[in-house]
Amino acid sequence: MIIVMKPKTEQAEIDKIKRRISELGCEIHESRGVNYLIFGLVGNTNVIDPDTFLANEGVEKVIHVQEPYKMANRLFHPEDTIVKIGDRQIGGEKFAVIAGPCSVESEEQITVIAESIKLSGAGFLRGGAYKPRSSPYSFQGLGEDGLELLKIAREKTGLPIVSELMSTEHLERFVEDVDVIQIGARNMQNFELLKEIGKVNKPIILKRGLSSTIEELLLAAEYILAQGNTQVVLCERGIRTFENYTRNTLDLSAIPVIKRLSHLPVIVDPSHAGGLWWLVEPMAKAAMVVGADGVMIEVHNDPAKAKCDGQQSIKPEKFSNLMNSLRELAKIEKRTI
C-alpha cells in the first residue's frame, strides 16, 4: 500500500499519519521529492481499510500495490535511484562503463588491462577473484590472492573494483576490499546470501538468473532492499532460450520494462549474453539506445590465452574503439560517459 500526501501538508499531520501506520503494524518507507511525499507500507496491508487514511486532510490518495515486490517498485520510489561509488555513479544521465577480465590471472595482466581501460575512459574495473564455473575442473579463480591483485590495480589507476561474491564466507573480506559487490546469475536466488548482503553498506550489482523472469529478478532485489541496503544495480546478462548459436539470448526488452516497473538502475552485460567477442560492440550500443544505465564489458590483453571466457573478451584496442563509438552515440541519446 502507498499513501500519497498532499503538497505542503503540515508536519504535525504527517507525524500523525506515520504514528497510525506504526500502530497498524506496518513498516514505513518514506520517499520525499521536491513536490511530493510518499509513504510505502510494508507488512500485512490486506486488513487495512484505505478510508482509515483518506479521512485525513493531508492524504491525497491511497494506492494498493499489486506486485509482490514493494521496495523495488517505482510506485514506492517515483524518481530513478542513482547508486554512488566515490565520485562515480550508476544511474542518471551518466552511462557507466565497467570493464576488465573475466578472471584475475596475474599482477601484470590485471594492471595492464586496468591502465588501458582507464585510458579509454572506463569508470570501473571488473575482475573475478572467485569464479563459479559449470565444470569443477575449470579454473576457479585465484581467491584472496586475486583480491589483492585487484587492490594493486585500483591503487595504480584509481578505478573502483567490481568483483563477484559467491559465499557469505567471504563477505567480510569483500566489504573491506571491494567497491562494488557482484552477485552472479547462478546466485540470484541464493536468498540467504541476498539477505546478508542486504545488511551491509556496499553497492551491489545483481545479475539476472539464467532462466529467471523479470519479476523474479525484482523479487531477488527485494531481498536485498528489505534488509536495508538500497544500493542495488540490476544487470541483464542474457537468458537461456532454445537458441544455441549464442551463449545466451540478450533480452534487451527487459531494460525498458524494468525501467517502467522499478526505480533501480539497470546495466547490460553483452559479453556473457552473446558469448562471442564480435557481438559485444553492437549489443553494447543497443543497450545504450534502449535506456540502460551502463554496460559491463570483458576485456583481455590476450584472449586466446585467457583462463576464462576468452572467446567473449575483446582486446584493449577494440575496447578503445567501442568507447569512441559509445561517446558518439551518447551525444544523440543525450547521455555522458
N, C-alpha and C positions, 0 to 999 in steps of 0.2 A: 504494500500500500504506500502511496505517496501523497503527502499533504503539501499543496502549493499555497504559500502565504501571499496575501495581498501586499503590493509595494507600500513602503513607509508605515508598516504596522508597528505599533509601539512595542518596545522591548518587554514591557510587563505582560502584554498579550502573548508574545512569543514564548516567554518563560512559562506561562500558564499552559499553553499547548504542550510544551515539552514535558512538563510535570505530568500531564494527563496521559501522554504516551507511555511514560515510565510506569505509571500506575497500572496500565493495561498489560504490562509485562513485555513490552517490545523494546528493542534496541533502536536508538536513533542514529541515523547517518545524515548529517547536515550538509547541504550543498548550497553555497551562497555566491551569487553573482552580483553584478553592478545593479541590476534591476529585478532580481528575483531571489527568493529564499525557498528552498525545498527541503522537507523532512522525509527521508526514506525510512520506513518502518520495517524492521527485520524481526521476524518471530511469527507467532500464530495470529495472523491478521484476519483469518476467516471468521472469527467470532466477534470482530469489531464492527459496530454499526457506523457507517460514514456520517450519519446525522449527528453523532457524538461530537464531531469536529466542525461540521458545516454550520452548526448553531453559533459558532464563534465568529465575531465580526471580522477578525483578521484572516480567516481562511477563505481563499479564492475557490479552490476545488479539491476534491479527493479522488485519486485515481487508483484503481486496483491494477496491480502488475500481474499479468497472466503468465509471463515467462518464469521458469523455475530459477533462473539466475536473477539476482536482485541488484547487488552492488556493482556488477559489471554492466548493468542495464543503462542505456542512455537516459531513460526516464529519471533515474536516480541522480544522474550527473550530466546535464544537458551539454555542457562545454567539453571539448576534447581534453583528455588528460595529456599532459606533457611530462615525460619522465626525464629528470635532470641528472646528469652524471658529471659532477665537477662543472666545468664551463661548457659542457656539451649537453645535447638533449636529443631525445627521440620523441617525435610528435611535433605538431605545429607546422609552421611553414618550412622548417628545416628538413631536408631529406638526408637522413642518416645513412652513412656507408660504413659497414662493418666488414673487415677483410682480414684474411690470413689463412694459414694452412689448416687442413682438417686436423692434423695432429702435430704436436711439437716433437721434433726429432733430434735436434742438437742446438747448441747455443748459436753457432754460425747460421744455421738455417733460419731460425726464428728471428734473429736480429737483422739479417739481410732482408728478409721479407718485410719486417716491420718498418725498416728505414725506407724501403722502396714504396710501400703503400702510403706511408705518410707523405712522401714527396709527391705522390699522385693526388693526394687530397683526402684519403680515408680518415674517418674520425675515430675509429675504434679498431683494435687488434683482436682478432679471434684466434684461438688455438686450443686444441684438445689435449689435456693432460691425462684424463681418464677417458677411454674410448669404449662405448658399448658396441660390440661387433656381433654380427649374426653367427659367425663361426668362433668357437673357443680357441681356435688355433691361429686366428688373425692377430695382428699387432694390437695390443690393448692399451697402448699409451705408456708414457714414462712416469705417470703418477706424480708424486710430490716433487720429483726432480723436474718434471715438466712445468709445474707451477713456478718453481724457482727460475727456470729459463724465461718464462713469460714475464716475470718481475724484472729480470735483467733487460729484456726488450722494452718494457714500459719505462724503465729508468733512462734508457738511451734515447727514446723517441717522445716520451710524454703521452703516448696513446693509452687510453684506458683499455684494460684487457677484459675479454669475454671468454668464459670457459664453462664447459658442461659439468654439472654436478650429477652424479649417479646415485649417491647414497648419503643418508644422514650421517654416516660415519665420518665423512669429510666436510660436513657443513661448517664447522667452526673454522677450519683452515680456509675454506672458500670465503667466508665472511671477512676474514682478516686480509686475504691476499688478492682476491678477485674484485674487479669493479662492477661487473655485471654477471650474475649467475644465470647460466642457460640450463633449462630443463628440456631434455631431448624428447623426440617424438615417442620413444619407447617408454618414457616415464610420465607421459602426460596424465595418465590416470593412476599414477602411484600416489594415492591420496594421502598416505602418511607422510611421504616426502613433501607433498604440496603444503600440508598443514605446518610442517616445520619451517619451510622457507617463508611461510606467511608470518612467522613470528620474528623475522629478522628485518633490519632496516637496510635493505640492499635491493637494487633494481633486479628484476627477474625477466628473462626472455623465455616465454613458454611456447614451445613448438607444438603444432597440431599433430595429433597421432596419425599413424599410418592409414587407418580406416575410420577416423573419427569425423562425426558431423560437426557443423559449426556450433550447434547448441552444446555438444559435449565439450568442445574447446572452451566455450564461455563458462560452462559449469566447472571445468577444471580451474579456470582463472578465479572463479568464485571461491574455491577452497583457499586460495592464497589471500584474496581480499578479505574474506571473512575473519581471518586471523589478525588483520591489522596492517598488512603490507599492501599499500596501494600503488606501488611502483612496478606495475606489470605491463610488459610489452608482449603482444601476441605475434606469432610467426607462422605464416603459411609456407610449408616446405614440400608441398605435393602430397597427394593421397594415392593409395593403391587402387587401381582400376584394372579392367581386363586388358588394357594396352600394355605391351611389354617391350616396345621399342625404346621408350624412355624408362629411366629408373622408377619414376613416379609420374603422376599426372598433375601438373601445376594448376590448381584451382584459383585462377585469377578472379573469378566471380565472387570468391569469398571475401575479397578486400572491400568492395563497396557494400556487401551485405553486412559484414561485421561493423563497418563504419556507421551503418544505419541503426544497428541494434545496440552497439556498445560505444562507450566513450574512450575505450582503451586504444592506444596506438597499435598499429599492426605493420609488420615488416614482412618481406618476402625473401626466401632462400632459393634462388634459381639454380644453384649448384646441385643441391640434393634433389630438387624437383626433376630436373632433366637428366642428370647423371652424365651429361656429355658437355665437354668444355665449350663447344661451339654454339650451344644453346644458351649459355649464360648471358651474353650481351643482349640478344633480343628479348629474353624474358625479364631481364633487369629493367630494360627500357619500358616494357609493357607494365611492369609493376608500378613505375612512377606514374604512368598515364592513368591507371585505374585508381590511383589515390593512396598507394602505400606510403608509409612514413619512412621507409628506408629499405635497404637490401643487405643481405649477408652473403658475401662472395668468398669462395675458396680460391686462394692464390698460393702458388708454389713455384719456387725458383727452378725446380727440376721435376715436373710432374711424372715423367717416365720412371723416376726412381722413388717416388713418394711411397711411404709405407701405408698410406690410407687415402683412398679416393683420388688417385692421380688422374683418372680419366675425366673427372669433372672439374679439375682445377685449371685455372688459367695462369699463364706466366705474368710476371710483373709488367712487362711491356704491353701485353694485351689489356691488363687491368688499367694501365695509364690511358690507353685509347678509350676504354669503356668510360672512364671518369670524364674524359673530354666530351664524349657523346652525351653523357648524363647532364653535364653542365649546360650544353646547348639545349637539351630537351627541357631542362629546368626553367629556362627563360620563357619558354612557351607556356609551361604549366604554372608559372608564377611561383616557383619554389627556389630555394637556395640550397647549396651543398657545402 
